[in-house]
Amino acid sequence: MRPRLAFRVGTVGHRPNRLHSADLPKLTAVTGELLAEMRRQVESFLRENAGLFEGSAAELRVVSPLAEGSDRIVAEQALKLGYRLTCPMPFLEGEFERDFLPDKALEPNSIERFRELLRQGQGAGDLVRFEIEGTHAEAGIAYGAAGSIVLNQSDVLLAVWDGAPGHGAGGTTDTLDFALKYDIPVIWIDAAAPHAWQLLRGNLPPPKTDGTPLHPEGCGQLTDIANLIEHVLGAPDEASAPEHGHGRKKQSLRMQFYREEKPDSNYHFIWKAFRNLLGDGRFTRPSFKVIPFEDALQDDWSAEAPGVAGWANRCLRQQYAWADKLADYYGDGYRSAFVLAFALSAVAVACALGPFLLGEHTESPFIEAMAHGSQLSEIAVILFIFASISIAVRKRWQDRWMEYRLVAELVRQQRILLPLGGGRPFARVPLHISKGYGHLAQSWMFWHVRAISRTVGLPAIQVDRNYLTGALQYIRTIVRNQSDFHRTTAARSHRIEHRLHLAGVTSMLLTLLACLVHLLFHHGVFSRLLTFACAVLPAAGAALAGINNQGEFARISKRSAAMSARLDEIDNKIERLLTASKENGPVPPFSEVVGISNETAQLLVDEVSDWRVVFQDRPLVLPA
């Protein structure tokens, strides 16, 4: 379950026409020194945190479109140091090479140098060409799209910049501004000699844009790189979880997650039997055998699926399968525990009244034994409730359910984002509750999935009309599946809530009826039966209300109904875009497809963030 350690350095910078004040050998040396120090610090970080990652070697990547000038300087130095190359291109490769023809090139032998860097990247292993089918008629948009991919695939941005404002959309200054906005650390190397450098972060003062050279005094030192790597790759503190469950801080489950093994059997069948009976009106025989996790997802996550889906499934299925099925397993345990606890509390009341119901028959050994048995049964039921809740709390079934479910849902979002270059959906938790509930972006779950996305990277693909159409169809399939899931959940939860409420009201009315009838009968067996009913029926009603409250069925029903409606809106948007493309023939705009991808992922992040807040307030605590 551990991810491999990958670290990505993105590049952005000026072309030769804005490097007129540069000392190119010095700029090359500074760039190489920074890349070498980052490599040393990443390898040191892996040695010190080996338990967090699979394998003993880190994978370092340089993410560069290989434009003339700064991009190529950084890429050359990175390849010499053993970095692998990821090349997001604003155009298909043949079209991109037109920018490097002699009549347009800004450096000699530009096409040959471009091709040589790609050959070196191929030799280093795992060269990724991500070619966007942009057009020179809209070159600014095309270069902006490639710049966005660089940002999405960067843990640190290495920017060679002269400090002056940008001269057009999609350039160095725009990319740098977006990096700071999205809290991507930037190492700014001054494009003018002596090429001092400075570390920029979103929480630090913005860089000056008057174009004056940086002075070496007070600028970055190599010792800053270690702190930078720790900031980017460091996992949340094991004890940094927010307080909940009567104010107790709970340790992170990250290492527990890495130690998980597939259970052979699942005996937590009470929840699904209860859900199916009340929610769907059907009884299902429990199946205790747990099939291999990945086999259970073969239909929805087939590695043999064509195009976008197959690549994403191959890269992410194992991580999703384990998180999803372990979440199901512990979710069944948590919900079975509270259903049993509340239901058995009513049974305990019935057992307590057993001797009274049997009456005074001490001369009968059988009746006396029954009375003692009833009392012992009450003790056994109470002990069982105590034991089941204690086991659930000690083994943290609720926490494991919630946190593993979050991992699974965050992996699902990467399934949408990565085929189109990645993205950065934000976990938007309202400020007034983020302290008490913790911020999802600072959790080990978010850290873990970010590590997975670093490892996966980009597909080596031409993002042409066919690919974009396939991506839209793929996103639509996910959106429809999620909409169907939420629609089913909304209807089922509504039925469960309604039937539990109806049963509670019925128990209250029957109690009232028993009280009225009891006014007419004061003695005998029938009177004891009425007294028994007047005690047990309210207990049963209270148990049903407890299950209803703990399960949050009304709230889940409303949330899922709203989520299904919102997903249907995205589905309609995708359908309109596909229809227009089919009828009118234009290639679906890359930016619009990416926008739909980001919108869908953000919606799923928002939903799972809210879901986490709902159930974090429903711990299993005695006396249940």
N, C-alpha and C positions, 0 to 999 in steps of 0.2 A: 504493500500500500504506500510505501514511501516514494515520493517523486525523485527523479534524478535532478541534480543541480545544474541548471543552465543560467547563464548570465549574458545579457545582450547589450551591446554598445551601439547606439544609433549615431548616425553622422548627418550633419548639416553644415553648410558653409558656403563661402563665396567661390565663384568661378574665377579663372585667371584675371579677368578684367577688373576685379576688385581686390586683387592681391598685389597691386603695384607697389605697396609699401612693405611687402613681406620679404623676409630673408628665408627663401625656400629650404635650404639645408637646415637652418635653425628650426623652422616650423616643423619640418619632418622629424627632427630629433626630439622636440618637445612632445609631439604627438606619440612617437614611439615610446618615450619614457612614461607617459601617462598610461598608455595601453599595457605596457609591461608591468607597471605597478598595480593596475587593476587586476591583471592576471595573477600576480603574486598574492594579492590580498584575497581574491576569490578562492584560490587554492588553500590559503591559510584558514579561511573561514570554513571550508569543507572539512579540513582536518580537525578543527575545534568543534564542529557540529556534525560529526559523521553519523550520529544516530538519527538525524533528521532526513537523511537522503539515502537513496539506493546507489550503490557503486562507490568507487574510490576516486573517480576522476570527474572533474567539472567540465562541462561543455560551454565554451565561450564562442559567441557569435558577434560578428560585426554586421550591422544592418545599414546598407549603403546603396543608393540608386546608381552609384558610379558615374555621377555627372563629373564634368571636367573640374579640375581644381581641387578643392578641399576634400570632397568625397573620395577621390582617388588616392590622395595622400594618406588619409586615415585607413582606407581599405588595404593599401599596400603594406603599411606598417602592421596592421592587424594580422594579415595573412602570414607575414614573416614570423609572427609570434605564435602561430598555431590556432588563431581564431578561424571559425568557419564563416562562410559568406552567405548572407541572405540579401538578395537584390530585388527590392520592389521597383519596378520600372513604370514610369508614367504612360508609356506606350508599349505596344508589342515590340519585341526586340528589333526586328527589321526596321520598323518605323522609328524607334528610338535612335538607331544608328545614323539616321539622316541628320541628327543634330551634330554629328561628329565628322561629317564630310568636310573636305578641305575648305569649301566656300563658307562654311558656318563655324567650323571648329575654332576654338580659342587657344589650342595648344597643338604642337606638331604631332603627327602620327596618332591622332586622337582615336580613330576607329581601332587601330592596331593595339593601342594601350587598353582600350575598353575590352576588346576580345581577350587580350592576354590576362587581364584581371579575372575574367570569367573562367579561363582555363586554369589559372592558379586556384580559384575557388573550387573548381571541380576536383582538382588534385588534392585539395585539403579535405575533401569528403563532405557529403550532404549539402552541396550547393543548391540553393533554392532561388529559382527565378520566379517571381510573382509579377507577371506582365499584365498591366491594365490596358485595355484597348481604348486609350485616349486619342484625341485628335489634336493636330497642331493648330487647327482653327480655334481651339479653346485650350491653348497650352497652359495658361495660368491655372485653370481648373484641373488639368491633368497632373501638373506638378504639385498642386495642392493635395490631390488625392494620394500621390506617392508619399508626400510629406506626412500625411495622416497615418499611413501604414508604418512609416518609420517610427513615429511616436508610439503607436500601438504596440510595436514590437521592441521597444527600448526600455531598459531599466535605467540607463544613464544616457543622456544625449551629449555627444561631444560636438561642440559648435565652434567653428572657426568664423569669427565675426569681427567686423571693424568697428562696431559700436555705433554705427550710423543707422538712421531709419531705413526701412526697406523701400525698394523702388517698384514693387508690384506685388500682386497677390500670389500666395504660394511660395514666397521666398524664404530666405534664412530668418529674417526678423519675425515673420508671421509664425514660422515653425517654433522658434524659440519662445515666443509669447504663449503659444498653445501649450508647450511643454511646462512652463511655469504654472499656467492655469490648472493643468491636470496633475500638478505636484510631481512631475518627472524631474529629477535632479539634472542640472545642466553644468557641464564643465566648459566654460567659455574660454577659448584660446583667442587672444587678441590677434587679428589678422595682420597687424603691423608689428614689425620688429620692435623690441626684442622678444615678442610673443609671450608675454606674461599671461598667466591664466588665473581664473577665479571660479570658485564654486558658487553656483546660483541655485536657490531653492525657492519654492513658492512662499515660504514664510520669512524670507529675507528681503531686504529692500531691492526693488527692481534695478536692473543695470541702467547705467546712463546711456543715452542715445545721441550724444553730441559728436561722436566720432573721434574724440581725443584718445590717444593711445593709453593703455593701462600701464601703470608704473609697477615694477616688480615688488616694491615695498608694500607690505600689507596684502599681497595677493596669495593665491593658493600655495600650499606646501604639500609635498608628497605624503606627509603624515596625515593629511586630511582624508586621503583616499580610504584608509582603513575604516574610519568612522562612516564614510559614505557607503562602503560595501555592507557594513553592519546595518545601516539604516535601510538599505534596499532589500537585503536578503534575510535579515534577522527575523526570527519567529517571535510571536507575542510571548510575553512572560507567562510561564506555567501558572503563576498565581495571580494573573491579571484579570481573571473573570470577575464580572460584577457580582455584587451581593444579591442573593435571592434564597428562598427557602429559609425564612426566619433569620435573615441577615448573615447567613454563613457564606463565606467565600468558597467557591468550588474550584478545584484544580482543573486545569485544561485536560481535555480528553484526547489530545493529539497522540500521545504515545500509546494510550489504550487503543485508539483506532488502528495504529500500525501493528499492534499485537493481535488483532482480532483474527479468529479463524471461523470458517463456515461451520455453523452448527449442523449436526446430522439430523436433528429432529426439532420440531417446534410444537410444544405442548400448550402454547398460549392460544388456545382455540376459542376461548370464551368470547373474546371481543368480536371476532368475525361471525360467530354463530349468532350473537346478539344483534350485530349490525344487519346481517342478512335477514334475520327473522323480522325485526321491527322496520328496517329500512326498505327491504325488497319483498317482504311477505313470503319468504321461502326458507326452508330449512336445508342446510347443506351439511353433509357428513364431513367431519374434520379430516384433513389430511396432515399427518404428522411429519412426513418425510420432506426434507428440504433439498430441492434439486440444485445442481450447480448454478451459481448465480448468473454466470454469463449465458448458460443455456436457456435460462428463464427469459432472457431478453433477446433471443435470437430473431424474433419477428420484427421488433421495433428497432433493433440496433444491429442489423445484419452487416457483417463486414464485406459481404459480396454485393451490397447495393451499389448501383452505378453512380459515378460522378461524385458530387459533393457529399452525399450521404455516406457513401462507402468510406471515403477518406476520414470524415469526422468520426464515424463509428469505429473504425480500426484504431484511431488514436485515443479515443475516450471511453470506449465501451467497458473496459475492465475497471477503470476507476469509478464509473457511474454504477456499474452492476454491484460492486461491493458496498458502496455507500448506500445505494437504494435498498438492497435486500437486507442489509444489516439494520437499516432504519425501520423497515417493515417488521423485522423480527422483534426489535426492542419496543417498537410502537405497539405491537400486539401484546407484549408483556405488560407494558404500562397500562393500557386501556383495559385489558382483562383483569388486572389487579384492582382497578377502581370499580369496575362493574361488579366484581365478586364481593368487594368489601362492602359496598352499599347494600347489595342484595342480601348478603349474609347477615347484615345488621338486623334486618327485619326477621330473618330466620332465628336469630338469637333471642329476640323478643318473644317469638312463638315458643321457643324451647323453655324460656323462663316461666311462661304461663302454663306449661304442661302439667305440673302437679295440681294447680288450681282447677284446670279443666277436668282432670281425672277425679277430683273430689276427695272426700275423706273415706278412704277404703283401706285403712291400715290392716284390717283383718285379712285382706287378700294379698298374699305374697306377690302375685303377678302384677297387680295394680301398683303395689309399693315399688316393685322393681322398675316398672314403667316410669314412675315418678322420679326415681333416682336417675334412671337413664336419661330422662328429659333434662334434669339439672346438669348431668355430666355433658350432655350434648351442647348445652349453652356454653359451658366452659370451653369445650372443644372448638366451637364455632368462633368464640372470641379469640382464643389462642391462634386459630387459623388466620383470622383477619390480621392479628398482630404480626404473625410470622410472614404472611404474604406481603404486607406493606413494608415491613422491615427489610425483607429481601430485595424488594423493588427499589427501596431507597438506597440500601447499601450498594447494590450493583448499578445504581444510577440509570435505570431503564429509561426514565423520562429524558434525562440529559442526553443519553446516547441516541435516543430516537430523534430528538430535536436537532442535535448537532450533526449526526450522520445524514439526516434528511436535508439539512442545509448544504452539506457537501454535494449531495446528489443533485440538488436543484441548481447549484452554482456551476457544476459540470455541465448540466443541460444547457445553461446559458452560453457556455463556451462552445458548445456544439453548434450554436447559431452564429456566434461571432467569428470564430477562428477561420472558417472557410473564406471569409471576406476581409481578412486582414486583422482581425481582432478588434477589440474595443474596450472601453473603460466605463461600464455601467457603475453608477454610484449607489451604494447602500444608503438610502436616504432615511435616516431615523430622526424624528423630530428632536430638536435640542432639549426640550423640556423632559424627555424621557430617556435620552441617550445615556445619562449617567447611571440611572437605576438599572437599565436593561443591557448596557454595553452597546458599543457600536460594531455592527457587523463587519465593517471594513477593517477593524482592529482585532478580529477574532482569528483563532488558529484555522478555522474553516476557510475563511477568505484567503489567508496566507497560503494554505495548502493548494487551493485551486489556482491561485496565481502561479505557484510553482509548477503545477501541471501545464498551464498555458505556456509558460516559458519553454518547457521541454518540448511541447508539441510544435510551437512555432507556426510557420506558414506552409501551405501546400505549394509544391512546384507546379504552377498552372498558368495557362493563358486565360485571363479574365475577359473572355469575349462574349458575344451575344448568347451562345449556347450555354456557357458556364453561368452567366447571370440569370438566364431563364431557369436553368436547373436549380440555382440557389434559391430563387423565389419559390419554386415549386416545393423545394425541400423545407423552407421556412414555413410555407403554408401547411404542409403536412404536420409539422410540429405544433403549429398554432391550432389546427383543427383537433389534433389529439388532446391538447391541453384544454381546449374549449369543451370537448366532449367529457373529459374527466371532471371538469368543474361543474358542468351541467348535471352530470350524474350525481356528483357529491352534493350539489345544492338540493336536488329533489330528494335524495335519500336522507340527508340530514334534516330536511323539513319534515319528512314523514316520521323520523325517529322522535324529533322534538314534539311534534303534534301528538303522537301516540303516547309518549311518556306523560305529557301534560294531561291528555284525556284520561289516562289510567290514574293519574294522581287525583284529578277532580272526581273520578268515579269512586275512588277509595274514600274520599272525604264525604261524598253523598251517602255511600253505604254505611259509613261510620255514624252519620246523623240518623239514618234509618234504624240502625241497630240500637242507638240510644233511645229513640222514640219507642221502639218495640219493647225495649227493656223496662220501660215504665209499667208495662202490663204484666211482666213476668219477673218475679223477685226471687223465686226459688227453683231448685231442680236443675237438671242437666241443661235444659234449654236456656235458663238464665246464665249458667256458666259459659255456654257457647256465645251468648250475646256479649258478655263481658270480655271474653277472649277476642271476639271480632272487634270490639271497641278499642282494644289495645293494639292488635296486630295490624288492622287496616291503616291507621295513621302511620304506623312504623313503615309499612310497605309504601305508602304515599310519600313519606319523607325520603325513603331510599330511592324511589324513582326520581324525585326532584333532585336528589344529590347527584345521581347519574347524569341527569339532564344538565345540571349546572357544571359539573366537572368536565363533561364532554363538549360543552360550548356548541351544541348542535344548532341553536338558533343563529348564533353569530356566524358559524361556518356556512350555514345555508345562505345567508345574505351576502357574505363575502364571495362565495363561489359563484353565486348568480351574477353578481356584478363583474367578477373576473371573466366569466364566460361571455357576457355581453361585450366587454372591452376587447377580448380576443376576436370575437366575431367582427368587430369593426376593422381590426387589422387584417383579418381574412378577406373582407370585402375590398380593402385597399389593394391588397396583393392581387386579387382577382381582376380588379379594374386595370391594373398595370399590365398583367399578362394578356388580357383581352386587347388592350390598346396596342401592345407590341405585336400581337398576332395579326390584327387587322391592318395596322398602319405600317408595320415593318421596321420601325426604328429599333436600334438596340436599347434595351432598358438602361436608363442612365445609371452608371455605377454609384454615383452619390445617392440616388434615390433608393437603390437596393440596400446600400449600407445604412441609410437612414431607417428603413423598415427593420433591418436586422437589429440596429441599436435600440429602436423603439420597443421591439418585442422583448429583447433582453432586459431592458430597463424595467418594463412592466413586470417581468418575472422576478427580478430582484426586489422590486417594491413589494410584490405580493408575499414573497418568502420572508422579507423583513418584518412585515406586519404579522404574518403567521407566527413567527418566533416570539413576538411580544405577547400574543394571545396566550400561547401555551406555556410560556415561562411563568405565568402567574397561576398555573394549575399543577403545583407539585403534589406528589403523594406524601401526605403527612398524617401521622396519628393524631387524633382518634378517627381519621377518615370520615 
